[in-house]
Amino acid sequence: MAQADSLFALACQQANLTAQPGKQAMKGAERDSVELEGKGRWTHSVDLDGAHAKSEAQSPRWDYGLGLRRQGAAECAVWVEPHPANSTGEVEKMLAKLRWLQDKLKQPAYAKLAALTQDASQQNLPVYVWLCSGGCTIRPGTREARLLAKAGLHGPRRQLKL
């Protein structure tokens, strides 16, 4: 798919971000943890962490945005953060990263990415996803899991299949 045909790529361009084809913005092992089931495709991806590493070195930055188009549905955006889940202390770190991302999506330059994110929500997709890297001790039904769910953060999980 040409970049001009991807709403996600165009939205990244408006936000002064560099979109990569498919899932190429993700590192290999992380890329393998994210799959589309059925008919659909990853349109483009972006490494938010890398894009803001110098300008916001001390901020709790989110890692990746992914554009996708499933059969019969509009292109949309989901956000994936590979991060350790080996202690309950990681929950606050993830919530801080989520707040950072949500604040970005409120900025005018990110308006189109925010709209694509809303489209994913309307398609009942998990919009903000924590991928376990390493151990995963945070279990469903715990206080920490409830905090994550209340914030709209899915996970932690080892794989994302949409």
N, CA, C and O of each residue as an XYZ file, in Angstrom:
648
protein
N       0.850     -1.174      0.000
C       0.000      0.000      0.000
C       0.889      1.228      0.000
O       1.793      1.345      0.827
N       0.643      2.117     -0.898
C       1.412      3.357     -0.946
C       1.065      4.220      0.251
O      -0.061      4.195      0.747
N       2.036      4.977      0.703
C       1.822      5.814      1.878
C       0.644      6.761      1.680
O      -0.110      7.015      2.620
N       0.480      7.280      0.476
C      -0.611      8.212      0.200
C      -1.976      7.544      0.355
O      -2.976      8.232      0.561
N      -2.033      6.207      0.258
C      -3.290      5.481      0.400
C      -3.608      5.135      1.850
O      -4.687      4.617      2.135
N      -2.700      5.407      2.757
C      -2.883      5.042      4.157
C      -3.219      6.275      4.993
O      -2.431      7.216      5.081
N      -4.394      6.253      5.598
C      -4.770      7.355      6.482
C      -3.830      7.436      7.676
O      -3.523      8.526      8.159
N      -3.372      6.275      8.153
C      -2.450      6.264      9.289
C      -1.140      6.960      8.911
O      -0.634      7.783      9.673
N      -0.592      6.632      7.741
C       0.654      7.264      7.301
C       0.471      8.769      7.141
O       1.346      9.541      7.533
N      -0.644      9.191      6.577
C      -0.910     10.620      6.421
C      -1.066     11.303      7.783
O      -0.603     12.428      7.971
N      -1.714     10.629      8.722
C      -1.881     11.176     10.069
C      -0.526     11.307     10.767
O      -0.283     12.278     11.484
N       0.342     10.339     10.558
C       1.699     10.418     11.119
C       2.443     11.608     10.531
O       3.114     12.355     11.243
N       2.314     11.770      9.228
C       2.982     12.889      8.559
C       2.502     14.217      9.144
O       3.312     15.116      9.370
N       1.206     14.354      9.391
C       0.661     15.577      9.976
C       1.250     15.823     11.375
O       1.429     16.970     11.785
N       1.549     14.742     12.097
C       2.116     14.854     13.443
C       3.649     14.917     13.413
O       4.295     14.866     14.460
N       4.218     15.027     12.226
C       5.668     15.091     12.049
C       6.361     13.810     12.533
O       7.438     13.851     13.126
N       5.715     12.682     12.263
C       6.243     11.366     12.608
C       6.519     10.593     11.319
O       5.863     10.827     10.303
N       7.474      9.686     11.356
C       7.817      8.887     10.187
C       7.159      7.518     10.286
O       7.513      6.709     11.143
N       6.212      7.269      9.411
C       5.532      5.968      9.366
C       6.364      4.998      8.531
O       7.000      5.380      7.549
N       6.342      3.744      8.947
C       7.016      2.671      8.227
C       5.951      1.715      7.672
O       4.899      1.549      8.290
N       6.206      1.091      6.528
C       5.226      0.142      5.984
C       4.978     -1.024      6.945
O       5.890     -1.468      7.643
N       3.756     -1.505      6.971
C       3.402     -2.655      7.803
C       3.784     -2.435      9.251
O       3.523     -1.376      9.822
N       4.408     -3.449      9.843
C       4.836     -3.375     11.256
C       6.328     -3.076     11.380
O       6.917     -3.337     12.429
N       6.947     -2.538     10.342
C       8.398     -2.370     10.321
C       8.943     -1.437     11.399
O      10.128     -1.522     11.719
N       8.143     -0.566     11.960
C       8.631      0.326     13.012
C       8.905     -0.439     14.309
O       9.624      0.049     15.180
N       8.336     -1.624     14.431
C       8.522     -2.435     15.639
C       9.778     -3.288     15.524
O      10.167     -3.692     14.428
N      10.411     -3.558     16.667
C      11.562     -4.460     16.703
C      11.078     -5.881     16.437
O       9.912     -6.197     16.672
N      11.973     -6.738     15.947
C      11.627     -8.084     15.503
C      10.796     -8.907     16.457
O       9.717     -9.370     16.087
N      11.272     -9.106     17.686
C      10.551     -9.946     18.648
C       9.209     -9.319     19.001
O       8.213    -10.023     19.165
N       9.185     -8.013     19.115
C       7.933     -7.316     19.436
C       6.970     -7.408     18.258
O       5.765     -7.584     18.443
N       7.500     -7.289     17.063
C       6.687     -7.378     15.846
C       5.998     -8.730     15.759
O       4.848     -8.823     15.331
N       6.708     -9.781     16.168
C       6.156    -11.132     16.108
C       5.039    -11.363     17.121
O       4.291    -12.333     16.996
N       4.911    -10.499     18.114
C       3.880    -10.646     19.150
C       2.545    -10.050     18.744
O       1.568    -10.154     19.487
N       2.489     -9.426     17.576
C       1.282     -8.737     17.122
C       0.851     -9.341     15.793
O       1.615     -9.355     14.828
N      -0.389     -9.844     15.752
C      -0.883    -10.524     14.551
C      -2.293    -10.069     14.198
O      -3.073     -9.665     15.060
N      -2.592    -10.147     12.920
C      -3.956     -9.953     12.443
C      -4.506    -11.318     12.066
O      -3.887    -12.055     11.298
N      -5.664    -11.651     12.606
C      -6.318    -12.892     12.225
C      -7.349    -12.579     11.149
O      -7.911    -11.485     11.123
N      -7.589    -13.511     10.289
C      -8.568    -13.287      9.235
C      -7.999    -12.370      8.169
O      -6.785    -12.243      8.012
N      -8.903    -11.736      7.444
C      -8.481    -10.879      6.342
C      -8.298     -9.451      6.837
O      -9.178     -8.873      7.475
N      -7.179     -8.925      6.538
C      -6.837     -7.573      6.913
C      -5.347     -7.392      6.766
O      -4.630     -8.331      6.420
N      -4.876     -6.182      7.030
C      -3.444     -5.943      6.940
C      -3.023     -4.748      7.764
O      -3.799     -3.824      8.012
N      -1.783     -4.793      8.177
C      -1.171     -3.662      8.853
C      -0.801     -2.675      7.754
O      -0.084     -3.030      6.819
N      -1.274     -1.461      7.857
C      -0.983     -0.480      6.811
C       0.386      0.154      7.041
O       1.254      0.102      6.170
N       0.572      0.746      8.206
C       1.834      1.391      8.570
C       1.984      1.345     10.082
O       1.042      1.032     10.810
N       3.180      1.660     10.533
C       3.459      1.715     11.968
C       4.391      2.885     12.247
O       5.031      3.430     11.348
N       4.445      3.255     13.538
C       5.309      4.366     13.936
C       5.953      4.049     15.275
O       5.323      3.467     16.158
N       7.209      4.437     15.418
C       7.955      4.296     16.663
C       7.893      5.636     17.390
O       8.739      6.504     17.178
N       6.893      5.797     18.245
C       6.734      7.051     18.990
C       7.891      7.288     19.946
O       8.385      8.409     20.068
N       8.319      6.239     20.618
C       9.413      6.361     21.567
C      10.653      6.922     20.870
O      11.267      7.871     21.359
N      11.014      6.347     19.751
C      12.177      6.816     19.004
C      12.008      8.238     18.502
O      12.961      9.017     18.504
N      10.803      8.580     18.072
C      10.546      9.916     17.544
C      10.686     11.001     18.608
O      11.028     12.141     18.295
N      10.424     10.649     19.861
C      10.446     11.649     20.939
C      11.584     11.442     21.938
O      11.639     12.120     22.964
N      12.489     10.513     21.642
C      13.556     10.178     22.598
C      14.427     11.381     22.952
O      14.777     11.556     24.119
N      14.777     12.197     21.993
C      15.633     13.358     22.270
C      14.850     14.518     22.853
O      15.291     15.140     23.820
N      13.706     14.814     22.284
C      12.946     15.991     22.725
C      12.260     15.784     24.074
O      11.974     16.751     24.780
N      11.995     14.534     24.434
C      11.317     14.243     25.698
C      12.023     13.093     26.417
O      11.405     12.104     26.808
N      13.328     13.255     26.577
C      14.159     12.175     27.110
C      13.700     11.678     28.481
O      13.852     10.492     28.775
N      13.155     12.526     29.309
C      12.754     12.136     30.664
C      11.285     11.748     30.776
O      10.820     11.395     31.859
N      10.558     11.809     29.680
C       9.127     11.502     29.702
C       8.887      9.992     29.623
O       9.701      9.259     29.062
N       7.770      9.533     30.184
C       7.398      8.105     30.083
C       6.715      7.849     28.739
O       5.488      7.797     28.654
N       7.523      7.690     27.698
C       7.012      7.626     26.322
C       6.418      6.255     25.981
O       6.903      5.220     26.437
N       5.363      6.276     25.173
C       4.739      5.069     24.610
C       5.565      4.632     23.407
O       6.175      5.468     22.740
N       5.592      3.333     23.122
C       6.447      2.845     22.047
C       5.843      2.926     20.640
O       6.368      3.653     19.796
N       4.752      2.198     20.368
C       4.346      2.014     18.975
C       2.878      2.327     18.699
O       1.995      2.110     19.528
N       2.666      2.844     17.502
C       1.336      2.966     16.931
C       1.270      2.116     15.686
O       2.238      2.038     14.929
N       0.125      1.473     15.465
C      -0.054      0.594     14.309
C      -1.342      0.947     13.576
O      -2.412      1.025     14.181
N      -1.229      1.156     12.286
C      -2.403      1.338     11.450
C      -2.818     -0.007     10.891
O      -1.972     -0.801     10.477
N      -4.116     -0.267     10.878
C      -4.590     -1.535     10.327
C      -5.910     -1.344      9.614
O      -6.681     -0.428      9.899
N      -6.134     -2.230      8.689
C      -7.400     -2.246      7.964
C      -7.853     -3.691      7.884
O      -7.207     -4.531      7.256
N      -8.989     -3.967      8.540
C      -9.585     -5.305      8.464
C     -10.617     -5.299      7.357
O     -11.151     -4.254      6.986
N     -10.890     -6.491      6.832
C     -11.840     -6.597      5.732
C     -13.178     -5.984      6.130
O     -13.734     -6.300      7.182
N     -13.678     -5.114      5.280
C     -14.981     -4.507      5.493
C     -15.003     -3.400      6.524
O     -16.079     -2.927      6.890
N     -13.842     -2.971      7.005
C     -13.792     -1.926      8.032
C     -12.833     -0.822      7.594
O     -11.947     -1.037      6.767
N     -13.030      0.343      8.158
C     -12.169      1.478      7.864
C     -10.807      1.294      8.529
O     -10.677      0.577      9.521
N      -9.814      1.944      7.975
C      -8.489      1.931      8.599
C      -8.585      2.579      9.977
O      -9.340      3.530     10.177
N      -7.819      2.057     10.910
C      -7.849      2.581     12.276
C      -6.459      2.432     12.891
O      -5.538      1.926     12.250
N      -6.317      2.880     14.144
C      -5.026      2.845     14.830
C      -5.162      2.203     16.199
O      -6.114      2.463     16.935
N      -4.189      1.358     16.529
C      -4.056      0.799     17.872
C      -2.645      1.119     18.360
O      -1.743      1.374     17.562
N      -2.471      1.103     19.674
C      -1.219      1.509     20.304
C      -0.707      0.381     21.184
O      -1.430     -0.133     22.037
N       0.556      0.001     20.967
C       1.137     -1.163     21.635
C       2.395     -0.745     22.390
O       3.247     -0.033     21.859
N       2.496     -1.200     23.635
C       3.658     -0.912     24.481
C       4.237     -2.206     25.028
O       3.667     -2.783     25.954
N       5.368     -2.686     24.476
C       6.059     -3.821     25.085
C       6.775     -3.327     26.348
O       7.546     -2.370     26.299
N       6.514     -3.980     27.459
C       7.072     -3.528     28.740
C       7.026     -4.684     29.726
O       6.095     -5.488     29.687
N       8.012     -4.782     30.607
C       7.980     -5.862     31.600
C       6.729     -5.785     32.475
O       6.214     -4.703     32.756
N       6.264     -6.931     32.888
C       5.110     -7.020     33.790
C       5.461     -7.948     34.939
O       4.620     -8.707     35.421
N       6.720     -7.878     35.373
C       7.190     -8.811     36.390
C       7.000     -8.324     37.817
O       7.393     -9.006     38.763
N       6.395     -7.141     37.984
C       6.041     -6.682     39.324
C       4.877     -5.713     39.226
O       4.648     -5.096     38.186
N       4.146     -5.591     40.323
C       2.993     -4.687     40.328
C       3.418     -3.230     40.187
O       2.611     -2.386     39.797
N       4.683     -2.925     40.501
C       5.189     -1.564     40.341
C       5.202     -1.098     38.895
O       5.246      0.104     38.633
N       5.164     -2.022     37.963
C       5.165     -1.655     36.547
C       3.831     -1.043     36.121
O       3.767     -0.357     35.101
N       2.779     -1.281     36.881
C       1.459     -0.753     36.527
C       1.485      0.769     36.492
O       0.982      1.368     35.541
N       2.056      1.400     37.500
C       2.120      2.871     37.529
C       2.947      3.400     36.367
O       2.615      4.441     35.802
N       4.013      2.705     36.002
C       4.822      3.118     34.852
C       4.003      3.065     33.573
O       4.076      3.967     32.738
N       3.227      2.007     33.427
C       2.398      1.871     32.230
C       1.293      2.922     32.188
O       0.986      3.464     31.126
N       0.703      3.206     33.333
C      -0.335      4.238     33.374
C       0.246      5.604     33.023
O      -0.419      6.412     32.375
N       1.483      5.868     33.445
C       2.147      7.126     33.083
C       2.395      7.183     31.579
O       2.211      8.232     30.962
N       2.810      6.073     30.986
C       3.014      6.018     29.538
C       1.693      6.255     28.798
O       1.650      6.969     27.796
N       0.626      5.650     29.305
C      -0.685      5.828     28.691
C      -1.118      7.291     28.764
O      -1.627      7.831     27.782
N      -0.924      7.935     29.907
C      -1.271      9.364     30.023
C      -0.469     10.195     29.029
O      -1.004     11.111     28.404
N       0.816      9.876     28.883
C       1.651     10.595     27.920
C       1.063     10.473     26.513
O       0.919     11.468     25.803
N       0.722      9.235     26.117
C       0.150      9.008     24.789
C      -1.177      9.742     24.628
O      -1.404     10.406     23.615
N      -2.041      9.626     25.611
C      -3.345     10.282     25.503
C      -3.203     11.803     25.435
O      -3.982     12.466     24.750
N      -2.220     12.356     26.134
C      -1.956     13.791     26.028
C      -1.474     14.154     24.627
O      -1.852     15.196     24.092
N      -0.644     13.303     24.031
C      -0.202     13.538     22.646
C      -1.406     13.556     21.710
O      -1.525     14.431     20.853
N      -2.294     12.582     21.883
C      -3.444     12.466     20.983
C      -4.420     13.636     21.117
O      -5.293     13.807     20.266
N      -4.286     14.433     22.161
C      -5.126     15.629     22.337
C      -4.536     16.845     21.628
O      -5.215     17.862     21.486
N      -3.295     16.756     21.187
C      -2.645     17.885     20.517
C      -3.166     18.012     19.088
O      -3.437     17.003     18.436
N      -3.307     19.245     18.595
C      -3.845     19.436     17.239
C      -3.102     18.656     16.148
O      -3.737     18.142     15.227
N      -1.787     18.561     16.231
C      -1.027     17.842     15.200
C      -1.369     16.355     15.180
O      -1.168     15.681     14.169
N      -1.881     15.850     16.287
C      -2.210     14.423     16.406
C      -3.705     14.149     16.205
O      -4.166     13.038     16.466
N      -4.453     15.131     15.753
C      -5.908     14.995     15.639
C      -6.327     13.818     14.745
O      -7.269     13.094     15.070
N      -5.631     13.632     13.629
C      -6.001     12.530     12.726
C      -5.658     11.179     13.341
O      -6.394     10.212     13.149
N      -4.552     11.098     14.075
C      -4.233      9.857     14.774
C      -5.273      9.577     15.860
O      -5.655      8.428     16.082
N      -5.724     10.633     16.533
C      -6.774     10.471     17.549
C      -8.065      9.955     16.912
O      -8.737      9.095     17.483
N      -8.414     10.474     15.736
C      -9.625     10.024     15.043
C      -9.504      8.550     14.640
O     -10.469      7.795     14.759
N      -8.330      8.141     14.168
C      -8.121      6.736     13.810
C      -8.170      5.837     15.037
O      -8.601      4.687     14.956
N      -7.729      6.364     16.165
C      -7.803      5.631     17.428
C      -9.261      5.450     17.835
O      -9.657      4.373     18.281
N     -10.046      6.491     17.682
C     -11.481      6.407     17.983
C     -12.161      5.397     17.062
O     -13.062      4.674     17.486
N     -11.729      5.349     15.804
C     -12.284      4.362     14.863
C     -12.014      2.938     15.347
O     -12.879      2.071     15.221
N     -10.821      2.687     15.899
C     -10.510      1.359     16.440
C     -11.433      1.023     17.598
O     -11.914     -0.104     17.712
N     -11.675      1.993     18.446
C     -12.588      1.790     19.581
C     -13.989      1.449     19.084
O     -14.644      0.559     19.626
N     -14.446      2.155     18.056
C     -15.779      1.892     17.500
C     -15.861      0.523     16.827
O     -16.948     -0.031     16.668
N     -14.708     -0.020     16.433
C     -14.669     -1.368     15.863
C     -14.464     -2.422     16.953
O     -14.219     -3.591     16.655
N     -14.564     -2.005     18.207
C     -14.400     -2.892     19.370
C     -13.031     -3.571     19.429
O     -12.914     -4.718     19.859
N     -12.017     -2.859     18.998
C     -10.647     -3.355     19.093
C     -10.018     -2.841     20.380
O     -10.386     -1.765     20.853
N      -9.083     -3.578     20.955
C      -8.341     -3.043     22.093
C      -7.423     -1.935     21.577
O      -6.555     -2.186     20.741
N      -7.608     -0.737     22.062
C      -6.914      0.424     21.510
C      -5.520      0.596     22.103
O      -4.563      0.857     21.373
N      -5.400      0.451     23.423
C      -4.121      0.610     24.119
C      -3.767     -0.740     24.730
O      -4.494     -1.257     25.578
N      -2.637     -1.309     24.290
C      -2.303     -2.679     24.674
C      -0.899     -2.744     25.280
O       0.067     -2.227     24.719
N      -0.820     -3.389     26.431
C       0.456     -3.666     27.103
C       0.866     -5.083     26.744
O       0.193     -6.044     27.116
N       1.973     -5.210     26.019
C       2.546     -6.511     25.699
C       3.614     -6.845     26.725
O       4.519     -6.046     26.966
N       3.514     -8.013     27.327
C       4.533     -8.468     28.288
C       5.853     -8.669     27.573
O       5.919     -9.321     26.531
N       6.881     -8.114     28.133
C       8.237     -8.483     27.711
C       8.877     -9.054     28.969
O       9.034     -8.350     29.967
N       9.239    -10.307     28.921
C       9.760    -10.973     30.107
C       8.630    -11.587     30.909
O       7.616    -12.007     30.352
N       8.811    -11.636     32.231
C       7.815    -12.247     33.109
C       6.516    -11.468     33.157
O       6.476    -10.271     32.873
N       5.464    -12.166     33.521
C       4.140    -11.532     33.580
C       3.454    -11.988     34.868
O       2.832    -13.050     34.901
N       3.566    -11.185     35.924
C       3.001    -11.564     37.218
C       1.694    -10.850     37.531
O       1.081    -11.122     38.563
N       1.258     -9.955     36.676
C       0.011     -9.230     36.907
C      -1.118    -10.055     36.296
O      -1.164    -10.261     35.083
N      -2.008    -10.513     37.131
C      -3.042    -11.464     36.728
C      -4.418    -10.798     36.630
O      -4.691     -9.821     37.327
N      -5.283    -11.333     35.759
C      -6.660    -10.832     35.676
C      -7.349    -10.911     37.030
O      -7.112    -11.837     37.807
N      -8.204     -9.931     37.305
C      -8.979     -9.925     38.537
C      -8.291     -9.273     39.721
O      -8.918     -9.060     40.759
N      -7.011     -8.952     39.583
C      -6.290     -8.315     40.687
C      -6.584     -6.814     40.714
O      -7.133     -6.255     39.765
N      -6.214     -6.191     41.799
C      -6.377     -4.737     41.938
C      -5.683     -4.018     40.781
O      -6.223     -3.065     40.221
N      -4.485     -4.481     40.429
C      -3.727     -3.858     39.356
C      -4.430     -4.020     38.012
O      -4.477     -3.086     37.211
N      -4.971     -5.197     37.773
C      -5.698     -5.429     36.520
C      -6.921     -4.529     36.430
O      -7.252     -4.033     35.353
N      -7.591     -4.316     37.550
C      -8.757     -3.422     37.557
C      -8.340     -1.974     37.278
O      -9.047     -1.257     36.570
N      -7.210     -1.541     37.823
C      -6.695     -0.194     37.544
C      -6.413     -0.019     36.051
O      -6.755      1.007     35.463
N      -5.799     -1.009     35.458
C      -5.490     -0.957     34.028
C      -6.768     -0.877     33.201
O      -6.880     -0.058     32.289
N      -7.729     -1.734     33.530
C      -8.990     -1.762     32.787
C      -9.727     -0.433     32.913
O     -10.291      0.065     31.939
N      -9.720      0.131     34.100
C     -10.392      1.419     34.318
C      -9.781      2.521     33.449
O     -10.480      3.425     32.993
N      -8.469      2.433     33.228
C      -7.772      3.417     32.399
C      -7.907      3.121     30.902
O      -7.492      3.933     30.075
N      -8.481      1.970     30.548
C      -8.627      1.598     29.149
C      -7.414      0.895     28.570
O      -7.259      0.812     27.352
N      -6.556      0.391     29.438
C      -5.337     -0.288     29.008
C      -5.541     -1.796     29.073
O      -5.837     -2.344     30.135
N      -5.382     -2.458     27.938
C      -5.560     -3.906     27.843
C      -4.233     -4.599     28.116
O      -3.194     -4.209     27.583
N      -4.280     -5.623     28.945
C      -3.072     -6.383     29.211
C      -2.748     -6.366     30.685
O      -3.557     -5.930     31.504
N      -1.598     -6.827     31.013
C      -0.543     -7.256     30.108
C      -0.851     -8.608     29.473
O      -1.477     -9.475     30.084
N      -0.401     -8.764     28.242
C      -0.587    -10.009     27.507
C       0.659    -10.282     26.681
O       1.402     -9.369     26.324
N       0.867    -11.545     26.390
C       2.063    -11.927     25.634
C       1.893    -11.686     24.125
O       2.871    -11.441     23.419
N       0.656    -11.757     23.641
C       0.394    -11.567     22.223
C      -0.853    -10.733     22.030
O      -1.753    -10.725     22.869
N      -0.892    -10.034     20.916
C      -2.078     -9.318     20.493
C      -2.505     -9.911     19.167
O      -1.769     -9.872     18.181
N      -3.720    -10.465     19.161
C      -4.292    -11.000     17.934
C      -5.592    -10.256     17.674
O      -6.513    -10.287     18.490
N      -5.656     -9.594     16.542
C      -6.862     -8.838     16.189
C      -7.556     -9.478     15.001
O      -8.592     -8.987     14.553
